[in-house]
């Protein structure tokens, strides 16, 4: 009887912590607004948002607060990546530390942590294997907490896209990214609050994967689909120039 109760409590706990546990995606909306503006102002505007961060999330849980703070550091790091890799690394590492220190992580925190680790490869190429393995473990942890997390499938798809073919790379890109598209669409239709970032990357990597494999009709289809939703996205616009 005790074992049954323990099993039930564990299952209930896992179910509870699999849920998004987010009340808002206000920080993401603010970041996207800044990202859509002048690129020359982007870093400073993101730093301003970081300095004013406490006022943006009143009344949220510690988990949600730390998640969005880590996400902001991730986006600041991305904005530094082209011109100041040391600054980028500093913000990526801050984001990773915030998520490592969580008492009760969930699917979204693992997915973001995996994304930060995989992005670090662009700075620490000598640690590419270790970082990619760590990222993969985190994305799979995210899916154990929620099998419907599109950002985890995006991370796994990107990882397989970049994995060398001699090590089996490219075999699961399509399956992972199509699942990501499906779950992004389902979550949008549900109207739930929480993270929605990453969908434009799914379209890009699907298009790039099909293009690399000479499936030009599919490549154009997903690139056009992405541009309908994200008409200013630079990756998708650059991909369009390659396809036409």
Residue frames relative to the residue before (quaternion, step in Angstrom):
aa qw qx qy qz dx dy dz
X 1.0000 0.0000 0.0000 0.0000 0.00 0.00 0.00
X 0.6508 0.5160 -0.3119 0.4615 3.56 0.98 -0.90
X 0.6380 0.5312 -0.3286 0.4504 3.56 1.03 -0.83
X 0.6439 0.5241 -0.3229 0.4544 3.59 1.00 -0.85
X 0.6506 0.5081 -0.3168 0.4672 3.57 0.96 -0.86
X 0.6462 0.5215 -0.3154 0.4594 3.57 0.96 -0.91
X 0.6556 0.5135 -0.3052 0.4619 3.57 0.94 -0.91
X 0.6515 0.5169 -0.3104 0.4604 3.56 0.98 -0.86
X 0.6573 0.5105 -0.3067 0.4619 3.57 0.95 -0.91
X 0.6478 0.5158 -0.3182 0.4616 3.59 0.99 -0.84
X 0.6598 0.5022 -0.3034 0.4695 3.56 0.96 -0.88
X 0.6467 0.5150 -0.3120 0.4681 3.57 1.00 -0.84
X 0.6517 0.5169 -0.3134 0.4582 3.57 0.98 -0.87
X 0.6606 0.5015 -0.3118 0.4636 3.57 0.92 -0.90
X 0.6365 0.5251 -0.3244 0.4626 3.56 1.02 -0.83
X 0.6614 0.5145 -0.3103 0.4490 3.57 0.94 -0.91
X 0.7453 0.4116 -0.2312 0.4708 3.56 0.83 -0.99
X 0.5404 0.5872 -0.4117 0.4401 3.58 1.30 -0.01
X 0.5790 0.6005 -0.3772 0.4023 3.56 1.17 -0.51
X 0.6779 -0.5358 0.3276 0.3821 3.52 -1.19 0.59
X 0.1148 -0.8325 0.5277 0.1237 3.59 1.00 -0.85
X 0.5363 0.5942 -0.4170 0.4307 3.56 1.05 0.74
X 0.2811 -0.7642 0.5621 0.1449 3.53 -1.01 0.89
X 0.8146 0.1472 -0.0122 0.5609 3.56 1.16 -0.53
X 0.1240 -0.7383 0.6413 0.1682 3.53 -1.34 0.15
X 0.1600 0.8424 -0.4964 0.1359 3.54 1.20 0.71
X 0.6458 0.5218 -0.3305 0.4488 3.60 0.93 -0.85
X 0.6389 0.5180 -0.3245 0.4671 3.57 0.98 -0.82
X 0.6446 0.5201 -0.3244 0.4569 3.60 0.94 -0.82
X 0.6555 0.5031 -0.3078 0.4717 3.58 0.97 -0.83
X 0.6440 0.5144 -0.3160 0.4700 3.57 0.99 -0.85
X 0.6653 0.5028 -0.3079 0.4581 3.59 0.91 -0.87
X 0.6117 0.5393 -0.3421 0.4668 3.57 1.08 -0.70
X 0.6602 0.4877 -0.2991 0.4866 3.58 0.95 -0.91
X 0.6597 0.5275 -0.3052 0.4398 3.57 0.94 -0.90
X 0.6772 0.4930 -0.2878 0.4642 3.56 1.14 -0.59
X 0.6085 0.5669 -0.3456 0.4347 3.58 1.28 -0.13
X 0.7887 -0.2892 0.2362 0.4883 3.54 -1.25 -0.51
X 0.4743 -0.6980 0.4610 0.2744 3.56 -0.77 1.04
X 0.6301 0.5624 -0.3332 0.4192 3.58 1.06 -0.73
X 0.7123 0.4305 -0.2490 0.4953 3.60 1.18 -0.53
X 0.4505 0.7626 -0.4107 0.2164 3.55 1.27 -0.38
X 0.6863 0.4950 -0.3097 0.4337 3.58 0.74 -1.02
X 0.6894 0.4876 -0.2963 0.4463 3.57 0.81 -0.97
X 0.6552 0.5075 -0.3150 0.4625 3.59 0.99 -0.78
X 0.6434 0.4988 -0.3227 0.4829 3.58 1.06 -0.68
X 0.6279 0.5123 -0.3328 0.4822 3.59 1.04 -0.73
X 0.6213 0.5310 -0.3395 0.4656 3.60 1.02 -0.75
X 0.6431 0.5114 -0.3148 0.4752 3.57 1.01 -0.82
X 0.6301 0.5295 -0.3279 0.4636 3.57 1.02 -0.79
X 0.6763 0.4996 -0.2896 0.4574 3.59 0.94 -0.88
X 0.7407 0.3589 -0.2008 0.5312 3.56 1.19 -0.57
X 0.2733 0.8374 -0.4503 0.1457 3.54 1.33 0.26
X 0.6389 0.5735 -0.3383 0.3854 3.60 0.88 -0.93
X 0.6808 0.5043 -0.3009 0.4378 3.59 1.03 -0.71
X 0.6360 0.5848 -0.3197 0.3890 3.60 1.21 -0.38
X 0.8027 0.2590 -0.1148 0.5248 3.59 1.12 -0.53
X 0.0591 0.8189 -0.5679 0.0571 3.60 0.53 1.07
X 0.8593 0.2144 -0.1319 0.4451 3.56 -1.07 0.76
X 0.5247 0.6140 -0.4462 0.3856 3.61 1.13 0.36
X 0.6236 -0.5406 0.4079 0.3905 3.56 -1.27 0.33
X 0.6485 -0.5054 0.3966 0.4083 3.55 -1.31 0.36
X 0.6241 0.5469 -0.3367 0.4450 3.58 1.02 -0.78
X 0.6912 0.4697 -0.2922 0.4651 3.57 0.82 -0.94
X 0.6156 0.5532 -0.3386 0.4475 3.57 1.01 -0.82
X 0.7141 0.4514 -0.2637 0.4655 3.58 0.77 -1.04
X 0.6029 0.5587 -0.3611 0.4404 3.58 1.05 -0.69
X 0.7231 0.4350 -0.2633 0.4675 3.60 0.74 -1.02
X 0.5966 0.5389 -0.3627 0.4712 3.58 1.14 -0.56
X 0.6502 0.4972 -0.3085 0.4847 3.60 1.00 -0.82
X 0.6272 0.5336 -0.3310 0.4608 3.58 1.03 -0.78
X 0.6487 0.5098 -0.3175 0.4675 3.59 0.97 -0.84
X 0.6390 0.5035 -0.3288 0.4796 3.59 0.99 -0.77
X 0.6071 0.5515 -0.3431 0.4578 3.59 1.07 -0.73
X 0.7072 0.4547 -0.2723 0.4679 3.60 0.83 -0.94
X 0.6056 0.5223 -0.3568 0.4829 3.59 1.10 -0.61
X 0.6383 0.5315 -0.3180 0.4571 3.56 0.99 -0.86
X 0.6385 0.5195 -0.3168 0.4713 3.57 0.98 -0.84
X 0.6780 0.4997 -0.2975 0.4496 3.59 0.95 -0.84
X 0.6692 0.4745 -0.2947 0.4902 3.61 1.21 -0.46
X 0.4924 0.7502 -0.3919 0.2030 3.54 1.17 -0.70
X 0.6991 0.4926 -0.2907 0.4292 3.60 0.86 -0.89
X 0.8219 0.3081 -0.1104 0.4662 3.59 0.96 -0.86
X 0.8052 0.1089 -0.0390 0.5816 3.59 1.15 -0.49
X 0.1740 -0.8410 0.5059 0.0805 3.57 0.21 1.30
X 0.6090 0.5532 -0.3632 0.4373 3.60 1.08 -0.59
X 0.6476 0.4957 -0.3090 0.4893 3.57 1.01 -0.83
X 0.6272 0.5381 -0.3304 0.4561 3.56 0.98 -0.86
X 0.6577 0.5170 -0.3003 0.4582 3.57 0.90 -0.97
X 0.6280 0.5539 -0.3265 0.4385 3.56 0.97 -0.87
X 0.7101 0.4441 -0.2667 0.4770 3.59 0.88 -0.91
X 0.6118 0.5326 -0.3530 0.4663 3.61 1.03 -0.68
X 0.6765 0.4965 -0.2922 0.4588 3.57 0.92 -0.93
X 0.6159 0.5343 -0.3444 0.4653 3.58 1.08 -0.69
X 0.6516 0.5157 -0.3062 0.4644 3.55 0.97 -0.87
X 0.6507 0.5149 -0.3107 0.4636 3.59 0.96 -0.88
X 0.6532 0.5186 -0.3121 0.4549 3.58 0.95 -0.88
X 0.6277 0.5401 -0.3341 0.4502 3.58 0.95 -0.85
X 0.7221 0.4392 -0.2472 0.4739 3.57 0.91 -0.91
X 0.5959 0.5585 -0.3558 0.4543 3.58 1.13 -0.58
X 0.7236 0.4738 -0.2327 0.4447 3.56 1.05 -0.83
X 0.4380 0.7036 -0.4633 0.3138 3.62 1.22 0.04
X 0.4380 -0.6924 0.5091 0.2639 3.58 -0.97 0.86
X 0.8048 0.1026 -0.0164 0.5844 3.57 0.95 -0.89
X 0.1144 -0.8192 0.5599 0.0492 3.60 0.10 1.24
X 0.1674 -0.7659 0.6034 0.1461 3.57 -1.27 0.19
X 0.7808 -0.3486 0.2265 0.4664 3.56 -1.27 -0.07
X 0.6876 0.4923 -0.2869 0.4500 3.58 0.90 -0.90
X 0.6486 0.5074 -0.3394 0.4547 3.59 0.97 -0.73
X 0.6374 0.5113 -0.3296 0.4729 3.59 1.03 -0.72
X 0.6517 0.5208 -0.3207 0.4487 3.60 0.98 -0.84
X 0.6664 0.4804 -0.3035 0.4826 3.59 0.97 -0.80
X 0.6291 0.5298 -0.3303 0.4631 3.56 1.03 -0.78
X 0.6410 0.5126 -0.3162 0.4758 3.58 1.03 -0.76
X 0.6391 0.5322 -0.3132 0.4585 3.56 1.03 -0.83
X 0.6487 0.5115 -0.3125 0.4689 3.58 0.98 -0.83
X 0.6628 0.5010 -0.3073 0.4639 3.58 0.93 -0.84
X 0.6755 0.4813 -0.3069 0.4668 3.59 0.91 -0.84
X 0.6449 0.5201 -0.3249 0.4562 3.60 1.06 -0.68
X 0.5751 0.5980 -0.3661 0.4214 3.58 1.16 -0.56
X 0.5292 0.6412 -0.4072 0.3782 3.60 1.19 -0.45
X 0.6299 0.5471 -0.3365 0.4366 3.60 1.07 -0.69
X 0.6977 0.4167 -0.2620 0.5206 3.59 1.25 -0.33
X 0.7876 0.2177 -0.0897 0.5694 3.57 1.01 -0.87
X 0.0743 -0.8447 0.5296 0.0204 3.57 0.50 1.19
X 0.6016 0.5678 -0.3593 0.4320 3.61 1.15 -0.52
X 0.7196 0.3754 -0.2334 0.5355 3.59 1.25 -0.32
X 0.2347 0.8302 -0.4838 0.1466 3.56 1.28 0.36
X 0.6737 0.5024 -0.3124 0.4428 3.59 0.84 -0.93
X 0.6759 0.4960 -0.2925 0.4600 3.59 0.86 -0.98
X 0.6859 0.4850 -0.2858 0.4611 3.57 0.88 -0.93
X 0.6602 0.4980 -0.3205 0.4620 3.60 0.96 -0.80
X 0.6320 0.5206 -0.3291 0.4704 3.60 1.05 -0.72
X 0.6485 0.5112 -0.3056 0.4741 3.56 0.98 -0.89
X 0.6494 0.5159 -0.3169 0.4601 3.58 0.93 -0.89
X 0.6510 0.5231 -0.3146 0.4512 3.58 0.93 -0.89
X 0.6334 0.5262 -0.3229 0.4665 3.58 1.00 -0.82
X 0.6752 0.4966 -0.2907 0.4616 3.57 0.95 -0.87
X 0.6416 0.5061 -0.3307 0.4721 3.61 0.98 -0.76
X 0.6649 0.4871 -0.3091 0.4745 3.59 0.99 -0.75
X 0.5919 0.5368 -0.3589 0.4824 3.60 1.14 -0.58
X 0.6225 0.5459 -0.3350 0.4497 3.57 1.00 -0.86
X 0.6917 0.4740 -0.2812 0.4666 3.58 0.96 -0.84
X 0.5815 0.5526 -0.3822 0.4587 3.61 1.15 -0.41
X 0.6760 0.4630 -0.2810 0.4996 3.56 1.11 -0.67
X 0.7869 -0.0583 0.0398 0.6131 3.58 1.11 -0.64
X 0.3196 -0.7742 0.5192 0.1700 3.57 -0.56 1.16
X 0.6956 0.4679 -0.2663 0.4758 3.60 1.26 -0.13
X 0.3997 0.7206 -0.4783 0.3036 3.59 1.13 0.55
X 0.3152 -0.7900 0.4906 0.1894 3.63 -0.30 1.17
X 0.6351 0.5436 -0.3423 0.4289 3.60 1.08 -0.65
X 0.6054 0.5312 -0.3550 0.4747 3.59 1.17 -0.51
X 0.6636 0.4830 -0.3037 0.4839 3.59 0.98 -0.82
X 0.5941 0.5464 -0.3576 0.4697 3.58 1.08 -0.67
X 0.6741 0.5069 -0.2957 0.4485 3.58 0.86 -0.94
X 0.6652 0.4863 -0.3003 0.4805 3.57 0.96 -0.85
X 0.6457 0.5271 -0.3162 0.4531 3.58 1.02 -0.80
X 0.6541 0.5005 -0.3066 0.4771 3.57 0.96 -0.86
X 0.6398 0.5369 -0.3227 0.4453 3.55 0.99 -0.85
X 0.6840 0.4706 -0.2798 0.4821 3.56 0.98 -0.86
X 0.5812 0.5841 -0.3594 0.4380 3.58 1.16 -0.63
X 0.7583 0.3863 -0.1968 0.4868 3.56 0.92 -0.94
X 0.5236 0.6360 -0.4238 0.3765 3.61 1.19 -0.28
X 0.5149 -0.6511 0.4524 0.3259 3.63 -0.86 0.86
X 0.5768 -0.6262 0.4045 0.3339 3.56 -1.02 0.83
X 0.6217 0.5582 -0.3489 0.4245 3.61 1.05 -0.65
X 0.7062 0.3901 -0.2546 0.5331 3.58 1.28 -0.28
X 0.6768 -0.5172 0.2848 0.4397 3.55 1.22 0.43
X 0.3710 0.7528 -0.4730 0.2680 3.58 1.24 0.19
X 0.7679 0.3736 -0.2839 0.4360 3.53 -1.12 0.74
X 0.5640 0.6433 -0.3779 0.3540 3.56 1.22 -0.29
X 0.7949 0.2954 -0.1358 0.5123 3.59 1.07 -0.67
X 0.3527 0.7634 -0.4837 0.2426 3.59 1.27 0.04
X 0.7025 0.4884 -0.2776 0.4369 3.56 0.68 -1.12
X 0.6788 0.4992 -0.2995 0.4475 3.59 0.83 -0.97
X 0.6743 0.4944 -0.3016 0.4582 3.60 0.87 -0.93
X 0.7205 0.4582 -0.2694 0.4454 3.59 0.79 -0.98
X 0.6243 0.5162 -0.3524 0.4687 3.61 1.06 -0.58
X 0.6105 0.5185 -0.3471 0.4879 3.58 1.09 -0.64
X 0.6226 0.5465 -0.3347 0.4491 3.57 1.00 -0.81
X 0.6485 0.5109 -0.3188 0.4657 3.61 0.87 -0.93
X 0.6590 0.5288 -0.3052 0.4393 3.57 0.89 -0.97
X 0.7220 0.4364 -0.2551 0.4724 3.58 0.86 -0.94
X 0.5713 0.5487 -0.3883 0.4709 3.60 1.11 -0.52
X 0.6762 0.4973 -0.2914 0.4589 3.59 0.87 -0.97
X 0.6564 0.5155 -0.3099 0.4553 3.58 0.95 -0.87
X 0.6690 0.4955 -0.3024 0.4642 3.58 0.94 -0.85
X 0.6227 0.5343 -0.3379 0.4611 3.59 1.03 -0.74
X 0.6804 0.4938 -0.2848 0.4605 3.56 0.95 -0.87
X 0.6365 0.5467 -0.3306 0.4321 3.58 1.13 -0.62
X 0.3556 -0.7665 0.4681 0.2587 3.59 1.19 -0.52
X 0.3878 0.7355 -0.4797 0.2804 3.61 1.24 0.26
X 0.4666 -0.6482 0.5236 0.2965 3.53 -1.19 0.62
X 0.5103 0.6490 -0.4739 0.3064 3.53 -1.22 0.38
X 0.7671 -0.3757 0.2525 0.4546 3.57 -1.30 -0.08
X 0.0430 -0.7821 0.6210 0.0280 3.55 -1.14 0.74
X 0.4246 0.7473 -0.4378 0.2639 3.59 1.30 -0.11
X 0.7043 0.5166 -0.3477 0.3409 3.54 -1.32 0.43
X 0.5234 0.6797 -0.4192 0.2973 3.60 1.13 -0.46
X 0.6305 0.5464 -0.3494 0.4264 3.60 0.94 -0.78
X 0.6257 0.5368 -0.3370 0.4548 3.59 1.12 -0.65
X 0.5961 0.5651 -0.3662 0.4373 3.58 1.06 -0.68
X 0.6611 0.4991 -0.3033 0.4710 3.57 0.89 -0.92
X 0.6567 0.5187 -0.3178 0.4457 3.56 0.91 -0.88
X 0.7253 0.4439 -0.2668 0.4536 3.59 0.73 -1.01
X 0.5893 0.5334 -0.3757 0.4765 3.60 1.11 -0.50
X 0.6671 0.4979 -0.2959 0.4685 3.56 0.90 -0.96
X 0.6697 0.4991 -0.2965 0.4631 3.59 0.92 -0.90
X 0.6364 0.5283 -0.3234 0.4596 3.58 1.02 -0.78
X 0.6795 0.4786 -0.2923 0.4731 3.57 0.88 -0.93
X 0.6261 0.5394 -0.3316 0.4550 3.57 1.02 -0.79
X 0.6593 0.5176 -0.2997 0.4556 3.57 0.95 -0.91
X 0.7425 0.3758 -0.2028 0.5161 3.57 1.17 -0.63
X 0.5242 -0.6920 0.3721 0.3286 3.56 1.29 0.57
X 0.4635 0.6140 -0.4886 0.4116 3.57 1.04 0.80
X 0.0803 -0.8791 0.4684 0.0361 3.53 0.67 1.19
X 0.6083 0.5511 -0.3695 0.4356 3.61 1.00 -0.67
X 0.6717 0.4740 -0.2885 0.4908 3.59 0.95 -0.90
X 0.6236 0.5485 -0.3375 0.4431 3.58 1.00 -0.80
X 0.6794 0.4774 -0.2811 0.4812 3.58 0.92 -0.91
X 0.6206 0.5652 -0.3423 0.4221 3.57 0.99 -0.84
X 0.7434 0.4079 -0.2407 0.4722 3.59 0.73 -1.03
X 0.6052 0.5331 -0.3658 0.4644 3.58 1.09 -0.53
X 0.6611 0.4933 -0.2996 0.4794 3.59 0.98 -0.84
X 0.6207 0.5393 -0.3323 0.4621 3.55 1.05 -0.80
X 0.6612 0.5110 -0.2965 0.4624 3.56 0.99 -0.88
X 0.6841 0.4935 -0.2914 0.4512 3.57 0.93 -0.88
X 0.5666 0.5745 -0.3886 0.4449 3.60 1.17 -0.43
X 0.7310 0.3977 -0.2199 0.5090 3.57 1.05 -0.79
X 0.7994 0.1626 -0.0462 0.5765 3.57 1.06 -0.80
X 0.0701 -0.8766 0.4747 0.0376 3.59 0.61 1.13
X 0.7239 0.4214 -0.2487 0.4864 3.62 1.17 -0.40
X 0.4265 0.7269 -0.4572 0.2840 3.57 1.25 0.00
X 0.4402 -0.7450 0.4416 0.2370 3.58 -0.64 1.15
X 0.6240 0.5407 -0.3454 0.4461 3.58 1.01 -0.74
X 0.6912 0.4770 -0.2730 0.4692 3.56 0.90 -0.95
X 0.6434 0.5125 -0.3226 0.4683 3.58 1.04 -0.75
X 0.6506 0.5003 -0.3152 0.4764 3.58 1.02 -0.77
X 0.6389 0.5231 -0.3192 0.4651 3.55 1.06 -0.76
X 0.6130 0.5556 -0.3449 0.4433 3.57 1.06 -0.71
X 0.6426 0.5263 -0.3209 0.4551 3.59 0.99 -0.83
X 0.6595 0.5035 -0.3115 0.4632 3.59 1.06 -0.65
X 0.7112 0.4892 -0.2519 0.4374 3.55 1.10 -0.74
X 0.7770 0.3190 -0.1626 0.5177 3.59 1.13 -0.59
